[in-house]
Amino acid sequence: MGIFVIVVSIICFMLVAVRSNNIIGANWGTQATHPLAPDRVVGMLRQNGFQKIKLFDADYGTLQALSKSGIEVMVGIPNDMLATLATSMKAAEKWVAKNVSSHVSTNGVNIRYVAVGNEPFLQTYNGTFLRTTFPALRNIQSALIKAGLGTQVKVTVPLNADVYESSSTLPSGGDFRADIHDLMLAIVKFLNDNGAPFTVNIYPFISLYIDPNFPVEYAFFDGNSSPVIDGQLSYTNMFDANHDTLVWALERNGYGNIPIIVGEIGWPTDGDRNANLQYAQRFSQGFMSHINKGTPKRPSPLNAYLFSLIDEDAKSIDPGNFERHWGIFYIDGLPKYQLNLGTTNTGTLVAARGITYQSKRWCVMSPSAKLEDPEVAPAVSYACSLGDCTSLGYGTSCGNLDARGNISYAFNSYYQINNQREIACKFPNLSIVTKTDPSTRSCRFGIMIEPYYGASGEHRVKWLQKLSSLVVSFVFLLLSSL
């Protein structure tokens, strides 16, 4: 009986170990007007069974909240820091001491990776970071070794999938982009020599977004698309084909065994006709069902991070309006759709707890206001420029609103982002505050959560709010005088 119990215990331990090694991670971005308090987010991570998280910086408050959580952490170095770290070993050592060593040794943060830059070789950057990324990578690695963390913490560079291409349109034709081929080989060799992974961000949605002729079914994991045959391998979804193009590129250049991390993968829920809850749920659940199968070229469990955890309503929309809607949770920590991560007993996403909302009131267009009023257009333009109107437009969640509804949505977004201050709903003769929820079946007129003031940012945020009030007053005076 004793031997039986021991054997069962060993088997259970092995199953748990395997499960935890392949468990899904998430990207935690913080470009939001009202970010959730870090301790709330960490609580949400734990309640949903996330055991690894990828950050885009090394914010002190965020890392403090992750202290002793056991959650595996990838900290990030923004692209604008690469030049300094590339040219100064002292700066690299200082960065590691402040953002890695102190948290690992003193605060018990389980930092496992340092992401040096974020997609620094994007073609849209026009080569801005080509000369600084690799030197910064080397210096951070040297600083980690000097700090005694060389085996515990690994460096990596999250790269966009545009760093490789196929000469034949098939995965087997994969190689690194010609203009950065030598640089990529130098980085891959360095990663391989130091036991570090290659990190790549793969977005089937983007292919659908930029190419109206892209076969929709090929973006998903249901196997409904016509297969792409590459030798003895068959591909029924774009992710597998894209991933294996990288595998072939690595193998072709002598690095076929380097570990691969999928640093970002996900589907937005708004801001474009193909960005909706149905497609996002279908893609994300499909990926979760696919993750342990791997790809045709590498049929082993994937190491991946969903993009992203929470919406970010202050992100740049230069790539598209969808940029603010990648989260599996809204900015208030509410789940967007049913998603079984395989990490909880319920098989559903668990909302953030302890979230405090502002009052149930909304700023809308006044019933007495006229659509023909010449002040409507500049008022809406102003509200959208400082609010978030990315849910308005063709094919979006609020795309079916009439003209008055569109105007009301713009006013309310600005009003909520400005913490429902009275002056934020003083568009001259155009707006009123209502306690009747103007939301429709598909369009959510939000109520903002109470702002979080971190210890280091409280003074700055309050100062910005005072400045914002002065700007608002000035603009309204101008509008009133027109």
N, C-alpha and C positions, 0 to 999 in steps of 0.2 A: 504493500500500500504506500509506504514511504517513497519507494523508487518511482511509483506511478505519479505521485504528487510532484516530485522533482522534475520528471520528464514533462508533465503538463505545464509546469511553471516555466521551464526553459522554452517550450514551444510558444507559450503566450508572450514571453519576453521577446522572442525573435519576431513574432508577428507585429508587436508594438514597435519594435525597432525599425522594421521594414516600413511600416506605415508612417512613422515620424520622419524617416529619411526622404520619403517621397511626397510628403504632405504639401499642399499648396501654400504659397506665400501671397503677400499683397504689397502693393506700392502705397505708401502713405505720403501724399502730397499735401502741402499746407497753403497753397495760393488761394486763400478764401477770405472774404470780407469778415466772416465770423467763424473762424476755425473752432472746432470742438476742443475743449481742454484736453491736454495730452493724457491725463489720467483716465478720462472718460473713453478715449480712443483705445488705450491699452486694455481697459476693462472689456470693451467691445471685441477686441482681438481675442482675448482669452475666452470670452463667452462663445465666440464662434469657432474656436479651436484652431485659430491661426498660430503657427509655431515659428514663423519667420516673417520678417518685415523688411522692406527696402525703402530707405529714406533718400531724399535728394540733397540733404545737407547734414549737418551734425549739430542741430539745435540743442542747446543745453537742456531746456525744459523737456523736450521730447525724450532725450536719452535718460534724464532723471526719472521720468515716468516709466521707462522700460527697465529700470533698476530691479534686479532680482525677480524679474518676471519669467525668466527662462526662455523668452522669445529670442530667436536667433536674429541678429541685426546686420544689415548692410548699410553702412553710413555712406553719405555721398559728398563729393567735392564738386561744387558748381564749376561750370566752364570758365567763369570770369576769374577764378582763382588759379587756373592752370599756369599762366605766365609767371606768376610769383613763385609758385612751387617748382616750376621747371628751372628757374634761374638761381634758386637759393636753397641749398641743403639745410641751412639753418631754419628757414621758413617751414620746410617740410618736417623737420624734427619738432619744431614748436607746434605745428598743426597736429601731429600724431600725439604729442604729449598732452595737449589740451583736449582733443576730441576723441582719442582712442584710449591711451594708457590710463588716464585718470578715471575714466568711466569703467574700464575693465577691472582695474585693481581696487579702486575705492568704492565704486557704486554697484559692482556686480552686474554690469551690463554685458550680455553675451554677444559682443561684436565679433563677427566672423569674416566680414568682407569690408573693404574700402573701395567704393566705386569712384574711380578717378575720371571726372568729367561725366557728361551725359550726352551721348550721341554726338561727340565732337567732330566727326567727319561727315556730317550731313552735307550734302551738296549745296543746300541753301545757305550754308555758312561761308561758302566761297573760300575755303581753305584757311579760315581764321585761326583754327586751333591745330593745324597740321604740324607745326614746329614745336608746340609746347606740350602736347598730350603725352608723348612717349618719355621725354625727360622728366615730366612731373610724375609719371608712373614709376620710373626708376628711383627717383628721390624718395617717394613715399614708401616704396619697398625697402630701401636702405634704412629709412627712419624706423620702420617697423622692426627690422632686424636689430638695429641698435637698441631699441626699447625692449628687446627680448620677446617680441610678439610675432616673429617671422613665421613660425609654424602654426600659430593659433589664428592669426588674422591674415587673410589673403587679399591681394589687390586684384582688381579687374577693371575693365573699361566697358560700360554698357554702350553697345554700338547699334545703330540702326541697320536694318537688313539691306540698306543700299550700299554697304561696303563690299558686297559680293554680287555677282551676276552670273548668268549662264550664257555660254556661247552658242547653245543649241536650243534654248527655251526649256530644256529638260534638266532636272536636278543633276544628272551625271555630267553636265557641262559646266558645273560650278567652279568658279575661281574668284579671287579677289579683284576688285575693280582696278582697271589698268593704271589709273592715275595715282593710286595709293598702294599698289601691289607690294613694293619693297618695304614700305612703312608697315603695312599689315603683317608681313612675314616677320619683321623685326619684333613687333609687339607680340605676335603669337609665340614666337620662340621664347621671348622673355617670360610670358605667362607659363608656358610649358616647363621651362627650366626651374621655375619657382613653385611648381605645383598649384598654379592658380587657374581658374576657369575662364573660358571665353563666354562673354555675356552678350546676348543679342535680343533686340526687341522686334517682335513680329506682329504685324497688324493686317490681317485679311480685310478688315473694314476699309482701310485706306485704299486698297486696290479697288474696292467697289466704289469708293468715293471719287477717285480720280478718273476712273474708266467706266463710262456708261454701258459699255459692251461687255464688261466683266461678268462671267456667268455667276449669278447669285448663289446657286446651290453649291458651287465650288468653295464658297467662303465658309460653309458650315461642315459639321462632322457627321451628318446623317447618312452619307454614302449615296445620296440621290443624284449626284452629278456624274457625267460620263467620265470614266477613268482615264487618266493620262498614263500611258504605258512607257516605262523607261527601262528597257532591257527586261529583266525578270521581276522588276518592281512595278507596282500599280499604285497610283495616287488618285484619291477621290476627294481630297480637300487641299486648299492652298497652303495651310499651315505646314502640313507634312512635306509638301513639295519645296516650300521655302526653306524650312529647317534642313532638309536633306541636301539642298543646294549648298548650304554652308558646310555640311558634313563632307560633301565631295570636295569643296574648296580646301578644307583643312587636310583631307586625305591626299589630295593631289600635291600638296606642298609639304608632305611628310609629317603631318600632325593629326593623324586620324583618330588618335585616342584621347585627345585633350577633352576634359569635361566641358559640357555646354550648359549654361544657365539661360533659360528664357526669362530675361529681365522684365519684360512687359508684354502682356497679351490681354486683350479685352475687347469690349464693344460698347460704344457710347449709346445713350438712351434718348438723346434729343439733339436738336440743332441741325438735322439733315433728314431727308426723306427716308434714308436707310438706317438712321439712328433712332431706334424706338425700343420700347420695353420688350416687345415680342422677339425681335431679332437678338437683342442683348441676352435675354434669358435662354434662347435657343443656342446661341453661340457659347455662352459661359457654361451651361449645363453640358453641352456637347463636349467641350474641352475637358471638363471634370470627368466625364465618362471615358475620355480618350487618354488622360494623362498617364495612366499606368501601362498603357499599351506601347507608348513610344511611337516612333515613325518607322516606315518600311526599311530605311537604311540603318536606323538605330532603334531596334524594337526592345527598348528598356524604359523603365519609368522616367518621366521628365522631371527636371528640377525647374520649377516655374513660379512666377509671381504675377498674380492678376493685376491688371491696370484698369481701374484702381480701386482703392478702398472707398473713398468718399469724394463726392463732387467738389470741384474747386471753382467757385464763381468769380474769381479774380484772375484766372489764367488768361493769357493772351489768346485772342481768337484769330490771329493771323492765319493759322493753318485751316481754320474753319470754325463755325459756331459750335460744333460738336465738342470742342476741346474742353468745355466746362461741364461735360456730362458723362465722363468715363466711369464714375463711381458705381459700385454695386449698392452703395448707400447714398441717400440724399445728404445734403450738408448738415442736416439735423440728426443724422445717424439712423434714420428710418430705412429699412430695406426697400429696394425698388421692386423686386420681384422674387418669386420663389426660386431658390437656388440651394441645392444639396451639395455641400462641400465634402461630405463624407467624414466630417469631423465632430458632429454633434449627434445626440440621441434623437433629436427632433427632425433632423434632415432639412431644417429651414434656417434662414438667416435670423440672427437675434439682434434686435434694435439696441442702440446705445441707451444706457440707463442714466437717470438723474438729469435729463436735459430740461432746461427752463426756457419757456417760450415767452416772447413779449405778448402784449395784450391782443385779444381777438378783434383787431380792427384793420381795415384796409383803406388805401387811398385809391379812389376811382374818379372817372370823369363825372362831373356834375350833370345831373339830368337836365339842368337849364342851359348848359353849354352847347354851343352850336358847332357842328363839324366844320362849317365854313369859316369859323373864327380864324383869322390870320395868325393868331398866337399859338394855335394848336401845333403846327409843324415844328417851330423852334422849341416849344416846351417838350414835345415827345423826343426830339433829337437830344436835348439836354438830359432828359431823364434816362434815356438809353445809354448815353455816353458815360454816365456815372453809375448806372444801374446794370442790370443784366437782362437784355431782351433777346437772348439767343434761343428762347423757346417760341419766338414768333417767326413766322415765315412758312413757306410752302413745305408741307409734309412734316411739320413739327407738331409737338403735343398741343400747342395753342394756335395752330395754323387755321383752325376753323372759326376763330373769333371774328366778329364783325368789326367795323371800324372803331366803334366806341369801346368794344372789348379790348382791342389792341392798345388803344390810348390808355385805358384803365390799367392794363397789365404793365405798361411802361411806367406810369405814375406809381403804381404800387411797388414795383421793384425798387425804384429809387427811394421810396418812403421806408420800406423795410430795411434796406441796406443802411439807411441813416437812422436806424433805431427808433423809427416811428416818431421822430421829433416833429412837433407841430409845424414848424416852418418848412419841413420837407414835403408837405402836402398843401402848399400855398401857391400853386400855379394860378396866376391871376384869372379869376372868373372861370376857371376850367375844372377845378378839382374839389372834392369833398372827402371827408373821412366817414366811412360806414362801418357798422358792426355786422352787416350782412355779408357772408362769404360769397364773393363773386365767382368762385371756382366753377368750372363746368366738369362734365364727366371725364374729359381727357386733359383739361388744362387746370393746373394747380396754381392758384394765387397764394403764394406762400406767406406764412407768418415767420418773421425772423426769430432766431434764438437769441437769448441774451448774450452780449459780447463777452468773450474771454479775454482777460487782461493778464498776460504772463508777467511775472515779477520784473523782467527786464524791459518789457514792452509797454507797461501800463502808462507811464508818463508820455511816451511817444504817441500812443494811440489817442490819449485824451487831448494832447496838443493838436493832433490831426483833426479830431472831431471839432475842436473850437475853430480851427482854420476853415474846416468845411462849412461850418455854420455861417462864418463871415462871407465865404464865397457864395453860398446859397442866397444870403440876404442881398448881396450885390447884384447877382444875376436876376433875381426877382424884381429888384428895383428897375433894372434895365428893361426887362420884359414889360413891366407896368408902364414905363414911359414911352414905349414904342407906339 
